[in-house]
Amino acid sequence: MLLDVLLTLHFILLVLISLRVLARHDLTAPARLAWLVVLFILPYIGVVIYWLFGEIHLGRKFTQDYEHIKNELYRNNPEVLGSEETMRAAIDPEYQAPFAYSANATGFCTTVGNRAELMSDAAETSRRMIADFDAATDHIHVLYYIWLIDGMGIDTAQALMRAARRGVTCRAMVDGMGSRKMVRSKIWREMKEAGVEVSVALPISNIIKVLLFSRIDLRNHRKITVIDGKIGYSGSRNCADPEFRVKPKYAPWVDIMLRLEGPIVAQNQMLFASDWLMKNPDTALESFAYYTEPKDDACAAQVFSDGPTQRRGTTPQFLTTLIGQAKHSLIISTPYFVPDYSLVSSLCAAAYRGVDVTMIFPKYNDSFIVAATSRSYYWELLEAGVKIYEYKPGLLHAKTLTVDGEISLIGSTNLDLRSFDLNYENNVIFSDKTLSAEIIERQHEYLADSEEVTREQVENWSLLYRIWNNIVATMGPVL
C-alpha cells in the first residue's frame, strides 16, 4: 500500500516536472529532450536531479539587487563604460560587430589607450603581480574562483597582508565552492586579522538553503586583479601554482595572463565592485577608484562579462558573432569544449567559407565527461575542415581566441555550457595587431606541443567509444 502511494506521488511529480520542462521558454529543444530523457530513464532520481540542477536561478531578489548595483555603478561612473563613438573610430568596420554586441549585452563599450603585456609564464606572472602588490599605495582588489594554499596562494595572501599593514585597502573575494578550503584555512583568518577585507561570493555555508532555493553549481568563475585602479591582470589563471595540487595528475596547468594598464582596468574594477557590493552592500561606492586616462599605446579594448543574472544566450551569441567576423584565420584554445549547437555550426561555417580554423584542446582532460563530449564533435568539425590538435604536456587551461591577427579574446570563459549559463565570467576583447601577434605566437607554442587529430584516427575509433562519446554529449545540456 505504501509503495503504491509512493509510486503515485512520484508519477505525479514526474508529470508536473515534465510539463515544467516543456513549458519553459528559456530551454533549447536539445536541452528539453535531454531533461526528459533523464526524467524517464532515471525515474527514481530524475526528479531530484532536476530539482537540484534543472533551473538556472539565484532568486528574484538576488537578480534585482545585482541589477540595481550595476545600474548605480554605471550611473555614477559613466566615463568608465567607453562609448560607441570610440568603437567606430578605433575598430576596423569589418570587426565592429562583436564589440557592438558585447556593449549591448554588458554595458561596457570600447576604450582606447590601453596597454596589454603578455606574461611569459606562471613564474613571471607571480613575480610581477607580487611586485605590484608591494608597490601599491591605495588599494588592491582580487577575486578568484580557485585560491589554493600553495606557493602562489600563500605569496598572494602574504603580499595582501603586508599591504594592509601599511595602510593599503585590500579586498579579497573568492568563490564559495572553488575556494572552500581557503575560506576555512588558517591563512584566511590571518588575512582578516591583518586588516584584509575578505568576502565569499555565492557561499555554500548554508547548503540546505542553496539546494532548496538555488543551484550549488552556479559559481563565480572570474579572475580579477586590480592594483590602485591603474594596473590589472586578466586571463585564465586562478590563484594557484601550475602544479595545481588538487589535481596533480594533470599538471602542469598551462595558463595565459596579461598585465593591463589604461581605461580597461577601470572596467575590470567596476566588475569587481559589482560582485563585492552584492555581498558587502555597506561599502561606499566612492571607495572604488576609476582611472580612465589613456596610455600612450593606442590599444582598443573592452570588458566582456557574463553570468546567470544576465540575459540568456549572451556568451554563445557573442562568440558566434566574433567567429563570424573571421576572414582568414581563427585559432582557439580551450580546456573544456561542451558547446551548444550554434557554436559548432559557426565554427563549421567559418571553415566551409575558407577560414583556416584551428582548435587546441588538452589531450588528457581532468573531466572524462568533458573529454567524451568534446570528442563527439570531432568528426563534424574535421569534416568541415577544422584542424584539431590535442596538447600533450599538461592541461592546457588557457582560453584564447584570435581572429585574422586583428582581434583577440582572453579571459575566464570556457567553450562549455557551464560558462555559457551557470558561471560569472570575465574576459577582455582587444583590437590590436601587435598583441594579437603575440597571442598567436603563444598559440603556436601550444601547437608545437600538440598532436593533430585526423579524420582517419576518428574513423578508426571503436564503435563502443563512439557510442560512449555520443551518449555523454546527448546529456550535454544537463551537465
Long-range contacts (C-beta under 8 A, 24 or more apart in sequence): 10-43, 10-44, 10-47, 13-47, 14-39, 14-40, 14-43, 14-46, 14-47, 17-47, 17-50, 17-54, 21-50, 21-54, 26-56, 26-312, 27-477, 28-340, 28-341, 28-477, 30-340, 30-341, 30-476, 30-477, 31-477, 31-478, 34-474, 34-475, 34-476, 34-477, 34-478, 35-477, 35-478, 37-474, 37-475, 38-475, 38-478, 49-478, 52-211, 52-215, 52-216, 53-215, 53-217, 53-478, 54-478, 55-215, 56-215, 56-218, 56-308, 56-312, 56-421, 56-422, 57-214, 57-215, 57-308, 58-202, 58-214, 58-218, 58-308, 58-309, 59-213, 59-214, 62-278, 62-309, 63-309, 65-278, 65-281, 66-274, 66-278, 66-309, 67-309, 69-274, 69-277, 69-278, 69-281, 70-107, 70-274, 72-285, 73-270, 73-273, 73-274, 73-277, 73-285, 73-288, 74-107, 74-270, 76-285, 77-266, 77-270, 77-290, 79-290, 79-292, 80-263, 80-266, 80-267, 80-269, 80-270, 80-290, 80-292, 81-107, 81-108, 81-109, 81-267, 82-108, 82-109, 82-110, 82-111, 82-263, 82-267, 82-302, 83-109, 83-110, 84-109, 84-110, 86-110, 86-111, 86-112, 86-300, 87-300, 87-302, 90-298, 90-300, 90-431, 91-300, 91-431, 92-406, 92-431, 94-325, 94-327, 95-325, 95-403, 95-404, 95-406, 95-407, 95-431, 97-321, 97-322, 97-324, 97-325, 98-318, 98-321, 98-322, 98-325, 98-407, 98-429, 99-302, 99-429, 99-431, 101-317, 101-318, 101-321, 102-302, 102-304, 102-318, 102-429, 103-302, 105-304, 105-306, 105-310, 105-311, 105-314, 105-317, 105-318, 106-303, 106-304, 106-305, 106-306, 106-310, 106-314, 108-267, 108-270, 108-302, 108-303, 108-304, 108-305, 109-302, 110-300, 110-301, 110-302, 110-431, 111-262, 111-263, 111-264, 111-266, 111-267, 111-292, 111-294, 111-300, 111-301, 111-302, 112-263, 112-294, 112-298, 112-299, 112-300, 113-262, 113-263, 113-293, 113-294, 113-295, 113-296, 113-297, 113-298, 113-299, 114-260, 114-261, 114-262, 114-263, 114-264, 114-294, 114-295, 114-297, 114-299, 114-300, 114-301, 114-430, 115-260, 115-261, 115-262, 115-295, 115-296, 115-297, 115-299, 116-258, 116-259, 116-260, 116-264, 116-299, 116-301, 116-428, 116-430, 116-432, 116-435, 117-258, 117-259, 117-260, 118-256, 118-257, 118-258, 118-435, 118-438, 118-439, 118-442, 119-235, 119-256, 119-257, 119-258, 119-259, 122-152, 122-237, 122-241, 122-242, 122-252, 122-255, 125-233, 125-237, 125-255, 125-257, 126-151, 126-152, 126-155, 128-259, 129-156, 129-225, 129-233, 130-155, 130-156, 130-159, 132-227, 132-231, 133-159, 133-160, 133-162, 133-163, 133-227, 134-159, 134-162, 134-163, 135-227, 136-163, 136-168, 136-227, 136-228, 137-168, 137-228, 138-168, 138-169, 138-228, 138-229, 138-289, 139-168, 139-169, 139-170, 139-171, 139-226, 139-227, 139-228, 139-229, 139-287, 139-289, 140-168, 140-169, 140-170, 140-171, 140-225, 140-226, 140-227, 140-228, 141-170, 141-171, 141-224, 141-225, 141-226, 141-269, 141-272, 141-276, 141-288, 142-171, 142-172, 142-173, 142-224, 142-225, 142-226, 142-239, 143-172, 143-173, 143-174, 143-201, 143-220, 143-222, 143-223, 143-224, 143-225, 143-272, 143-275, 143-276, 144-173, 144-174, 144-175, 144-178, 144-179, 144-222, 144-223, 144-224, 144-238, 144-239, 145-174, 145-175, 145-178, 145-179, 145-219, 145-220, 145-221, 145-222, 145-223, 145-238, 145-412, 146-175, 146-178, 146-179, 146-238, 146-239, 146-240, 147-174, 147-178, 147-179, 147-182, 147-238, 147-239, 147-240, 148-181, 148-182, 148-238, 148-239, 148-240, 148-241, 148-244, 148-245, 148-246, 149-181, 149-182, 149-185, 149-187, 150-240, 150-241, 150-243, 150-245, 151-241, 152-239, 152-240, 152-241, 153-182, 153-187, 153-239, 153-240, 153-241, 154-187, 156-239, 157-187, 157-188, 157-190, 157-191, 160-191, 160-194, 160-196, 161-190, 161-191, 161-194, 161-195, 161-196, 164-191, 164-194, 164-195, 164-196, 165-194, 165-195, 169-197, 169-287, 170-195, 170-196, 170-197, 171-196, 171-197, 171-198, 171-199, 171-272, 171-276, 172-196, 172-197, 172-198, 172-199, 173-198, 173-199, 173-200, 173-201, 173-220, 173-272, 173-275, 173-276, 173-279, 174-198, 174-200, 174-201, 175-200, 175-201, 175-202, 175-219, 175-220, 175-221, 176-200, 176-201, 176-202, 176-203, 176-204, 176-205, 176-219, 177-202, 177-204, 177-216, 177-217, 177-219, 178-219, 178-221, 178-238, 180-204, 197-280, 199-276, 199-279, 199-280, 200-279, 201-275, 201-278, 201-279, 201-424, 215-422, 217-418, 217-422, 218-308, 218-422, 218-423, 219-422, 219-423, 219-424, 220-275, 220-307, 220-423, 220-424, 221-412, 221-418, 221-419, 221-423, 221-424, 221-425, 222-271, 222-275, 222-305, 222-412, 222-424, 222-425, 222-426, 223-412, 223-426, 224-268, 224-271, 224-272, 224-426, 226-265, 226-268, 226-269, 226-272, 228-289, 229-265, 229-266, 229-269, 229-288, 229-289, 229-290, 229-291, 230-261, 230-265, 230-291, 231-259, 231-260, 231-261, 231-265, 232-259, 232-260, 232-261, 232-264, 232-265, 232-268, 232-269, 233-257, 233-258, 233-259, 233-260, 234-258, 234-260, 234-268, 234-410, 234-411, 234-426, 234-427, 234-428, 235-398, 235-410, 235-411, 235-412, 236-397, 236-398, 236-399, 236-410, 236-411, 236-412, 237-397, 242-394, 244-395, 247-366, 247-395, 249-366, 250-362, 250-364, 250-365, 250-366, 250-394, 250-395, 251-394, 251-395, 252-393, 252-394, 252-395, 253-394, 253-395, 253-397, 254-391, 254-393, 254-394, 254-395, 254-396, 254-397, 254-398, 254-446, 255-397, 255-398, 256-398, 256-399, 256-400, 256-410, 256-439, 256-442, 258-410, 258-428, 260-428, 261-295, 262-293, 262-294, 262-295, 262-297, 262-299, 262-301, 263-291, 263-292, 263-293, 263-294, 264-301, 264-302, 264-303, 264-428, 265-291, 266-290, 266-291, 266-292, 267-302, 267-303, 268-303, 268-426, 268-428, 271-303, 271-305, 271-426, 275-424, 299-430, 299-431, 299-432, 299-434, 299-435, 300-430, 300-431, 300-432, 301-428, 301-429, 301-430, 301-431, 301-432, 302-428, 302-429, 303-426, 303-427, 303-428, 304-409, 304-411, 304-426, 304-427, 304-428, 304-429, 305-424, 305-425, 305-426, 305-427, 306-413, 306-419, 306-420, 306-423, 306-424, 306-425, 307-423, 307-424, 307-425, 308-421, 308-422, 308-423, 308-424, 312-421, 313-420, 315-413, 315-419, 315-420, 315-425, 316-340, 316-342, 316-343, 316-420, 317-342, 319-343, 319-346, 319-401, 319-415, 320-345, 320-346, 322-401, 322-403, 322-407, 322-409, 322-429, 323-347, 323-350, 323-403, 324-349, 324-350, 325-403, 325-404, 325-407, 326-350, 326-355, 326-357, 326-403, 326-404, 327-355, 327-404, 328-355, 328-356, 328-404, 328-405, 329-355, 329-356, 329-357, 329-358, 329-402, 329-403, 329-404, 329-405, 330-355, 330-356, 330-357, 330-358, 330-401, 330-402, 330-403, 330-404, 331-358, 331-359, 331-360, 331-400, 331-401, 331-402, 331-440, 331-443, 332-357, 332-358, 332-359, 332-360, 332-400, 332-401, 332-415, 333-359, 333-360, 333-361, 333-391, 333-396, 333-398, 333-399, 333-400, 333-443, 333-446, 334-359, 334-360, 334-361, 334-399, 334-414, 334-415, 334-416, 335-361, 335-362, 335-365, 335-395, 335-396, 335-397, 335-398, 335-399, 335-414, 336-365, 336-367, 336-370, 336-374, 336-414, 336-415, 336-416, 336-418, 336-419, 337-361, 337-370, 337-373, 337-374, 337-377, 337-414, 337-415, 337-416, 338-370, 338-373, 338-374, 338-415, 338-416, 338-417, 338-418, 338-476, 338-479, 339-377, 339-415, 339-416, 339-417, 340-417, 340-420, 340-477, 343-415, 344-377, 344-380, 344-381, 347-381, 347-384, 347-386, 348-380, 348-381, 348-383, 348-384, 348-386, 349-384, 351-381, 351-384, 351-385, 351-386, 352-384, 352-385, 356-387, 357-385, 357-386, 357-387, 358-386, 358-387, 358-389, 358-443, 358-447, 359-386, 359-387, 359-388, 359-389, 360-389, 360-390, 360-391, 360-396, 360-443, 360-446, 360-447, 360-450, 361-388, 361-389, 361-390, 361-391, 361-396, 362-390, 362-391, 362-394, 362-395, 362-396, 363-390, 363-391, 363-392, 363-450, 363-451, 364-392, 364-395, 365-395, 366-395, 369-472, 369-479, 370-416, 370-479, 372-468, 372-469, 372-472, 372-473, 373-469, 373-472, 373-473, 373-476, 373-479, 375-469, 376-469, 376-470, 376-472, 376-473, 377-473, 378-453, 378-458, 379-455, 379-458, 382-453, 382-454, 382-455, 382-458, 383-455, 387-452, 388-452, 388-453, 389-446, 389-447, 389-450, 389-451, 389-452, 389-453, 390-450, 390-451, 390-453, 391-446, 391-449, 391-450, 392-449, 392-450, 392-451, 393-449, 396-446, 398-442, 398-446, 399-427, 400-439, 400-442, 400-443, 402-436, 402-439, 402-440, 402-443, 403-436, 405-433, 405-436, 405-437, 405-440, 406-431, 406-433, 406-436, 407-431, 407-436, 408-432, 408-435, 408-436, 408-439, 410-439, 417-476, 417-477, 417-479, 418-479
